[in-house]
């Protein structure tokens, strides 16, 4: 919406306090995930669908390519984000940071209520059980190390796609770049930039520098995040970096 110059009002949903489980939010988003777009009387959940909807109602500022082949390339990225990267990001975020915040701020009863409030089908069809395991076991929970490696796999795919060009598809800024930005930024906010810095993935590093230089980035990706959460992600993530580096065999 910032890149398209659209005006909007937002309501912050604090997922670490369980705002997503409140009846009024579950009414518009039964999966208890964010974001949800409410446009007049219409309710549109899911980030990728929201972006497509916004480009349809404001086609003159579309960030989807008009060329069919280029459009298909963009859809490959957004489809992969929905099916693979988003669940992997959820796992690594809880393993690196959220579990420490939750365990430190909740009583045993509050923790049980928080974990059991997750719908059966949320980030993934098995997210309730996975989240419970990650909060309690961290990187030792079944499947978490594989999710860390999957995050890294996507960074390597980006590295290959960016070879010789500034942006992911057809060397033009598009929804593909927007779709990947929150996930790379989440890693950065958790002090995990070692996944691409120090010459490991130079194309990704340069791409993220270009993303950060865009006028819409700071207001959209940083300023809307509460300072407390920013500090939690940074501090907890830094403590978790040795585990991530070991899993990825980064010296």
Secondary structure in CASP SS format (residue, H / E / C, confidence):
PFRMAT SS
TARGET T0000
AUTHOR 0000-0000-0000
METHOD secondary structure of the structure
MODEL  1
X C 1.00
X C 1.00
X C 1.00
X C 1.00
X C 1.00
X C 1.00
X C 1.00
X C 1.00
X C 1.00
X C 1.00
X C 1.00
X C 1.00
X C 1.00
X C 1.00
X C 1.00
X C 1.00
X C 1.00
X C 1.00
X H 1.00
X H 1.00
X H 1.00
X C 1.00
X H 1.00
X H 1.00
X H 1.00
X H 1.00
X H 1.00
X H 1.00
X C 1.00
X C 1.00
X C 1.00
X C 1.00
X C 1.00
X C 1.00
X C 1.00
X E 1.00
X E 1.00
X E 1.00
X E 1.00
X C 1.00
X C 1.00
X E 1.00
X E 1.00
X E 1.00
X E 1.00
X C 1.00
X H 1.00
X H 1.00
X H 1.00
X H 1.00
X H 1.00
X H 1.00
X H 1.00
X H 1.00
X H 1.00
X H 1.00
X H 1.00
X C 1.00
X H 1.00
X H 1.00
X H 1.00
X C 1.00
X C 1.00
X C 1.00
X C 1.00
X C 1.00
X C 1.00
X H 1.00
X H 1.00
X H 1.00
X H 1.00
X H 1.00
X H 1.00
X H 1.00
X H 1.00
X H 1.00
X H 1.00
X H 1.00
X H 1.00
X H 1.00
X H 1.00
X H 1.00
X H 1.00
X H 1.00
X H 1.00
X H 1.00
X H 1.00
X H 1.00
X H 1.00
X H 1.00
X H 1.00
X H 1.00
X H 1.00
X H 1.00
X H 1.00
X H 1.00
X H 1.00
X H 1.00
X H 1.00
X H 1.00
X H 1.00
X H 1.00
X H 1.00
X H 1.00
X H 1.00
X C 1.00
X C 1.00
X H 1.00
X H 1.00
X H 1.00
X H 1.00
X H 1.00
X H 1.00
X H 1.00
X H 1.00
X H 1.00
X C 1.00
X C 1.00
X C 1.00
X C 1.00
X C 1.00
X C 1.00
X C 1.00
X C 1.00
X C 1.00
X C 1.00
X H 1.00
X H 1.00
X H 1.00
X H 1.00
X H 1.00
X H 1.00
X H 1.00
X H 1.00
X H 1.00
X H 1.00
X H 1.00
X H 1.00
X H 1.00
X H 1.00
X C 1.00
X C 1.00
X C 1.00
X H 1.00
X H 1.00
X H 1.00
X H 1.00
X H 1.00
X H 1.00
X H 1.00
X H 1.00
X H 1.00
X H 1.00
X H 1.00
X H 1.00
X H 1.00
X H 1.00
X H 1.00
X H 1.00
X H 1.00
X H 1.00
X C 1.00
X C 1.00
X C 1.00
X C 1.00
X C 1.00
X C 1.00
X C 1.00
X E 1.00
X C 1.00
X C 1.00
X E 1.00
X C 1.00
X C 1.00
X H 1.00
X H 1.00
X H 1.00
X H 1.00
X H 1.00
X H 1.00
X H 1.00
X H 1.00
X H 1.00
X H 1.00
X H 1.00
X H 1.00
X H 1.00
X H 1.00
X H 1.00
X C 1.00
X C 1.00
X C 1.00
X H 1.00
X H 1.00
X H 1.00
X C 1.00
X C 1.00
X C 1.00
X C 1.00
X C 1.00
X C 1.00
X H 1.00
X H 1.00
X H 1.00
X H 1.00
X H 1.00
X H 1.00
X H 1.00
X H 1.00
X H 1.00
X H 1.00
X H 1.00
X H 1.00
X C 1.00
X H 1.00
X H 1.00
X H 1.00
X H 1.00
X H 1.00
X H 1.00
X H 1.00
X H 1.00
X C 1.00
X C 1.00
X C 1.00
X C 1.00
X H 1.00
X H 1.00
X H 1.00
X H 1.00
X H 1.00
X H 1.00
X H 1.00
X H 1.00
X H 1.00
X H 1.00
X H 1.00
X H 1.00
X H 1.00
X H 1.00
X H 1.00
X H 1.00
X H 1.00
X H 1.00
X H 1.00
X H 1.00
X H 1.00
X H 1.00
X C 1.00
X C 1.00
X C 1.00
END
